Amino acid sequence: QVQLVESGGGLVQPGGSLRLSCAASGSIYSINAMVWYRQAPGKERDLVAGITSGGSATYADSVKGRFTISRDNAKNTVYLQMDSLKPEDTAVYYCNANVRLRLRDYSPSDYWGQGTQVTVSS
């Protein structure tokens, strides 16, 4: 059983910053990719940023240069530093982790956090 818990969301003014955290716990052997998604009302859930176990990161075009994803493998935690926030960044942000439960687990599974609300407004 694996659980992901997100934190750090809230209300900020345009141009402000937030740092989101997502901590994974449970029966985990290792975690492959960790990914942040977001979903605004009436819109699809879109990828924001992802990071591999080795630290290789990718970003959506809309957040490049403003957001930074990182991870602490010892803590099974992924972070999303969000700077220069815009109203269009307003959404529920979800954490996803691809988890290997055992050494001989040849088919790792995806797990999702509950989501955390980010609102950017003056």
TORDREN-101139 format. One line per 8 residues: their letters; for each residue x, y, z of N, C-alpha, C. Coordinates in pm, 1 decimal. Atoms other than C-alpha are relative to their C-alpha. Example, Ala and Ser with C-alpha at 12.3 -4.5 7.8 and 13.67 -1.06 7.14 Angstrom:
2
as	89.0,-119.0,0.0,1230.0,-450.0,780.0,90.0,120.0,0.0 ~ -82.0,-119.0,-6.0,1367.0,-106.0,714.0,-77.0,109.0,73.0 $
***
This chain:
122
qvqlvesg	83.3,-117.8,0.0,0.0,0.0,0.0,88.2,124.6,0.0 ~ -78.2,-121.2,16.7,138.9,337.1,-108.9,-91.8,120.1,12.0 ~ 75.1,-123.4,-14.7,19.3,683.8,-14.1,87.6,118.0,-38.0 ~ -65.9,-124.6,33.6,115.9,1020.9,-160.0,-75.3,114.3,66.4 ~ 60.3,-111.9,-70.3,52.5,1334.0,45.4,63.2,129.2,-48.9 ~ -46.0,-128.2,50.0,79.5,1680.3,-110.2,-21.7,109.1,105.0 ~ 14.8,-114.2,-87.6,126.8,2005.5,77.3,60.7,122.3,-67.1 ~ -60.2,-122.9,46.7,215.9,2368.6,15.4,-88.5,88.5,-84.9 $
gglvqpgg	90.1,-82.2,78.6,-81.7,2494.1,-183.0,-56.4,114.7,81.5 ~ 58.4,-114.7,-67.0,-261.5,2816.2,-104.3,-32.5,110.8,-96.3 ~ 34.8,-119.5,76.4,-354.2,3164.5,-221.3,118.2,94.9,-3.3 ~ -109.7,-95.0,17.0,-87.3,3396.2,-361.3,-38.3,103.8,-104.4 ~ 20.5,-104.9,98.9,-78.6,3719.1,-559.6,80.1,-28.3,-126.6 ~ -80.5,14.2,121.3,39.5,3730.7,-920.8,143.2,46.2,23.4 ~ -140.4,-28.2,-21.3,417.9,3727.6,-928.3,58.4,-64.4,123.5 ~ -45.7,63.9,-121.3,438.5,3540.8,-600.6,52.7,-139.6,-24.2 $
slrlscaa	-60.8,132.1,7.2,588.6,3202.3,-521.8,-64.5,-95.7,98.5 ~ 40.1,109.5,-87.1,485.9,2870.5,-371.4,91.6,-118.0,-24.5 ~ -70.5,125.8,16.7,665.5,2543.7,-311.0,-90.2,-113.8,43.7 ~ 79.5,118.1,-28.8,465.9,2222.7,-330.8,90.8,-116.9,35.0 ~ -70.8,121.0,-37.5,580.3,1900.6,-167.4,-92.9,-119.0,-14.2 ~ 74.9,124.2,8.7,469.5,1542.9,-223.2,86.1,-110.9,56.7 ~ -74.0,104.7,-67.5,586.0,1268.8,10.9,-69.6,-134.4,-18.7 ~ 51.5,135.3,18.0,539.6,900.9,-70.2,38.2,-86.8,118.9 $
sgsiysin	-26.2,90.1,-111.1,511.7,639.4,202.6,-69.3,-133.0,-25.2 ~ 57.7,132.1,13.3,426.8,271.7,238.5,103.1,-102.5,-41.1 ~ -87.2,109.1,42.1,569.6,-47.7,95.1,63.1,34.5,-134.0 ~ -67.9,-50.8,119.4,812.4,106.0,-151.8,140.6,-57.0,-7.1 ~ -137.3,40.0,25.5,1121.5,-53.8,-295.2,76.5,114.4,-66.3 ~ -59.0,-114.1,66.9,1198.9,232.6,-531.7,-108.5,72.2,-78.1 ~ 92.1,-81.1,78.2,1026.3,510.2,-723.9,68.0,39.7,-129.7 ~ -52.0,-40.6,129.8,1077.5,566.5,-1092.0,-29.8,148.7,-20.5 $
amvwyrqa	31.4,-140.4,23.1,933.2,889.9,-1231.8,-95.2,54.3,105.8 ~ 95.5,-73.5,-81.0,756.9,1145.9,-1012.9,-43.1,120.5,-82.6 ~ 56.2,-96.4,94.0,527.5,1386.9,-1194.6,-104.2,86.5,69.0 ~ 104.8,-91.7,-41.6,317.5,1693.4,-1117.4,-95.2,25.4,-116.2 ~ 106.0,-35.4,92.6,-13.8,1744.0,-1298.3,-83.7,110.9,62.0 ~ 94.8,-96.3,-52.6,-272.8,2017.2,-1266.9,-127.7,-3.2,-82.5 ~ 129.6,0.5,65.2,-639.4,2052.1,-1349.3,-82.4,118.5,48.3 ~ 88.9,-111.5,-27.9,-850.7,2366.5,-1366.4,-142.9,-40.1,-35.0 $
pgkerdlv	139.1,34.2,30.0,-1232.7,2359.1,-1372.9,-29.1,5.9,-149.0 ~ 35.5,5.4,139.7,-1359.8,2254.9,-1713.9,113.6,-32.1,-94.2 ~ -116.2,29.8,83.1,-1013.1,2161.7,-1839.3,53.5,-139.6,30.7 ~ -62.4,130.0,-19.0,-816.4,1841.6,-1880.5,111.2,7.5,103.2 ~ -114.0,9.5,-89.8,-558.4,1723.9,-1632.4,127.1,-5.9,-84.5 ~ -117.8,-14.7,83.8,-227.1,1831.0,-1785.5,127.7,-18.3,80.5 ~ -131.5,13.6,-61.1,132.8,1746.1,-1710.4,63.3,136.9,18.7 ~ -70.6,-123.3,-30.9,322.3,2029.5,-1543.9,150.5,-21.4,-6.0 $
agitsggs	-142.4,29.4,-4.9,664.0,1879.1,-1473.2,19.3,-143.0,45.9 ~ -33.8,134.9,-41.2,822.6,1538.3,-1433.0,148.7,-13.0,22.6 ~ -140.4,22.3,-29.8,1149.0,1403.2,-1300.0,24.2,-149.2,15.4 ~ -35.1,140.9,-8.8,1315.3,1063.4,-1335.6,73.4,-28.4,129.2 ~ -73.5,37.7,-119.8,1485.9,869.2,-1060.9,141.6,54.9,-0.2 ~ -133.5,-55.1,12.6,1816.6,1001.5,-1191.5,6.7,150.8,0.3 ~ 1.8,-144.4,-9.8,1706.0,1364.4,-1176.6,-19.2,74.1,-130.7 ~ 26.9,-65.4,127.7,1628.9,1434.3,-1542.3,-141.1,56.4,0.0 $
atyadsvk	127.9,-69.4,-12.6,1346.4,1689.6,-1557.3,-55.8,41.7,-134.9 ~ 68.8,-51.3,117.1,1089.7,1791.4,-1815.5,-113.6,90.6,46.6 ~ 99.0,-99.6,-37.4,840.9,2081.4,-1814.4,-95.7,27.2,-114.7 ~ 91.8,-53.5,98.2,530.8,2196.8,-1992.1,49.4,136.7,-46.3 ~ -45.2,-128.0,53.4,597.9,2495.3,-2217.7,-51.8,118.1,81.6 ~ 62.3,-110.4,-71.1,364.8,2711.9,-2010.8,69.4,35.5,131.2 ~ -64.2,-24.9,-128.9,582.7,2682.3,-1698.7,151.5,5.0,-9.2 ~ -145.3,-2.6,15.1,935.3,2667.4,-1839.9,56.8,135.2,40.7 $
grftisrd	-63.1,-120.9,-47.8,1161.8,2919.1,-1674.4,-58.9,54.8,127.5 ~ 65.9,-47.0,-121.8,920.7,2971.3,-1384.4,-7.8,-106.6,108.2 ~ 13.5,109.9,-95.0,882.3,2629.0,-1220.8,125.4,-86.1,-1.9 ~ -112.4,90.7,-11.7,1152.0,2393.0,-1096.2,-42.4,-123.0,78.8 ~ 31.3,124.8,-68.1,1098.2,2027.6,-1007.6,129.3,-61.2,53.3 ~ -114.8,67.0,-59.9,1334.1,1839.2,-777.1,-50.4,-114.7,86.5 ~ 40.2,111.6,-84.7,1334.0,1526.4,-562.8,110.4,-35.4,96.6 ~ -90.1,51.1,-101.4,1493.9,1382.3,-253.1,-29.5,-148.9,11.2 $
nakntvyl	26.6,143.3,4.1,1520.5,1008.3,-307.1,4.5,-64.3,138.6 ~ -8.6,54.5,-134.4,1617.2,941.0,54.5,-129.4,19.7,76.8 ~ 126.3,-29.8,-67.0,1286.1,1095.3,164.1,-121.7,-37.3,-83.4 ~ 109.8,33.2,91.0,1075.0,969.8,-128.4,-92.4,119.7,-21.4 ~ 74.8,-125.0,9.5,967.9,1329.0,-181.9,37.1,74.6,-127.5 ~ -19.6,-84.7,116.3,924.2,1546.2,-489.7,-51.9,139.4,32.2 ~ 34.7,-138.6,-25.1,903.9,1925.9,-487.4,-28.6,71.0,-131.8 ~ 23.0,-88.0,113.6,770.8,2187.7,-724.8,9.4,143.3,48.5 $
qmdslkpe	-18.0,-141.0,-31.7,907.8,2538.2,-679.4,-64.0,82.3,-110.0 ~ 75.8,-78.9,95.9,670.6,2781.0,-849.6,26.2,147.7,25.2 ~ -30.8,-142.3,-8.1,790.2,3136.5,-911.8,-74.3,75.3,-110.0 ~ 66.2,-85.7,98.5,640.4,3429.4,-1103.8,-137.1,-53.7,-36.8 ~ 129.8,62.4,22.6,295.4,3280.4,-1063.1,-96.3,93.8,-71.3 ~ 98.8,-71.7,78.5,17.7,3387.5,-1298.4,-139.5,-51.5,32.9 ~ 136.5,48.3,-24.9,-361.3,3368.2,-1263.6,-32.5,-129.1,-74.1 ~ 26.8,121.6,74.8,-365.3,3098.3,-1531.0,65.2,-124.3,59.5 $
dtavyycn	-54.3,113.6,-72.8,-162.3,2877.2,-1296.7,-98.7,-55.6,102.4 ~ 99.6,43.8,-96.8,-470.5,2846.2,-1075.8,-57.0,-135.5,-39.8 ~ 45.2,136.1,27.6,-563.6,2478.1,-1052.8,19.9,-85.1,124.5 ~ -35.3,101.9,-97.3,-562.6,2170.4,-835.5,121.5,-73.9,-52.8 ~ -124.3,64.8,39.1,-214.2,2023.0,-846.9,7.1,-138.9,61.8 ~ -4.5,139.9,-41.3,-172.4,1645.3,-827.3,139.8,-57.1,-19.0 ~ -127.0,71.0,6.8,134.4,1435.0,-759.2,-23.8,-143.3,-44.8 ~ 4.7,138.1,47.0,192.1,1104.6,-937.4,138.0,-62.3,13.9 $
anvrlrlr	-125.5,72.3,-12.8,458.4,843.9,-866.4,-14.7,-139.6,-56.4 ~ -5.4,136.1,52.0,547.3,527.0,-1052.1,87.6,-80.7,94.2 ~ -62.6,64.4,-114.9,636.1,283.5,-774.1,28.5,-147.5,-28.1 ~ -39.1,139.7,0.5,824.5,-43.9,-769.3,-8.2,-50.5,142.8 ~ 26.6,46.3,-134.9,705.7,-241.1,-467.8,104.0,-99.1,51.4 ~ -97.0,102.7,-37.7,963.8,-519.8,-466.8,109.9,-8.4,-104.6 ~ -110.7,17.0,92.9,1295.5,-605.0,-625.5,-43.2,-76.3,-123.9 ~ 44.3,84.2,111.1,1122.9,-866.0,-841.3,-135.7,41.6,-55.1 $
dyspsdyw	120.0,-58.1,58.8,828.0,-642.1,-929.3,35.9,52.5,-138.4 ~ -34.3,-34.8,137.1,849.1,-622.8,-1307.4,-104.2,89.7,-65.8 ~ 105.9,-85.3,52.3,536.7,-408.8,-1351.4,-38.1,104.8,104.3 ~ 31.8,-103.6,-99.5,546.4,-95.5,-1133.8,-131.5,70.1,-31.2 ~ 132.0,-61.1,10.5,221.7,91.2,-1072.0,4.1,148.0,33.2 ~ 14.8,-142.6,-27.2,113.6,455.3,-1065.5,-89.1,24.0,120.8 ~ 78.6,-42.1,-114.1,-16.5,620.3,-749.8,-17.7,150.3,-6.1 ~ 36.2,-141.4,5.7,-185.7,958.7,-710.9,-21.7,56.9,138.9 $
gqgtqvtv	34.7,-72.6,-119.9,-204.7,1214.1,-433.8,-141.0,54.8,-8.5 ~ 136.9,-49.6,-8.5,-527.7,1380.4,-324.9,-18.4,135.3,-67.8 ~ 5.5,-130.9,62.2,-444.4,1714.4,-485.0,7.4,112.8,101.0 ~ -6.2,-119.3,-83.1,-371.8,2057.6,-342.5,-33.6,121.6,-85.8 ~ 48.9,-115.1,74.9,-537.0,2383.6,-449.3,103.1,111.9,-1.7 ~ -83.2,-118.5,18.2,-324.0,2665.7,-588.0,-85.8,107.0,-66.2 ~ 78.2,-110.8,53.4,-499.2,2998.5,-643.2,88.0,123.1,-9.9 ~ -80.2,-119.6,25.3,-323.8,3299.2,-797.1,-96.0,112.6,-35.7 $
ss	97.5,-106.4,19.1,-529.1,3615.5,-763.6,40.2,122.5,80.2 ~ -23.4,-124.5,-70.9,-498.3,3979.8,-666.2,-121.4,40.7,82.2 $
***
